[in-house]
């Protein structure tokens, strides 16, 4: 083997002559996806579904993005209509408790059902005449227990869902006055 240089130096070729020869691409019909127009027509025919789907997608996107932010009416957590930790009024949540209350008229209690809203009125009798006051407004009835058999004491028991402060007023009023209820 000899490592001698070649006798003729390589001459540059004109541009484009080093490319392979072109070949003709045969003519063919365009590729069509079957059923595409049918789906579009069906989708347009069912406009209500299309609008509902669009609204659902928009709502999901707004929820994922944290909702609209332009009006400044949002709480600290970003949810509109729900007060956050820094509520406008600064009120804390009212804790409700179940308060058993003995109502003087047992027949009135038998008219009540769980879920009813009632006002509780305390009627006090004194030497100067009667005095009544509303002790609880809009209390929700949670339970109306059946009276025990053979019970001879007056009145009937009802369990009300009220704020803790109202439960204390009810307990104090039941010790000094006869309690009655009115349906709201």
Secondary structure by P-SEA (a helix, b strand, c coil): ccccccccccccccccccccbbbbbcccccccccaaaaaaaaaaaaaaaaaaaaaaaaaaaaaaacccccccccccccccccccccccccccbbbbbbbbbbbccaaaaaaccccbbbbbbbbbbcccbbbbbbccccccccccccccccccccbbbbbbbccaaaaaaaaaaaacbbbbbbcc
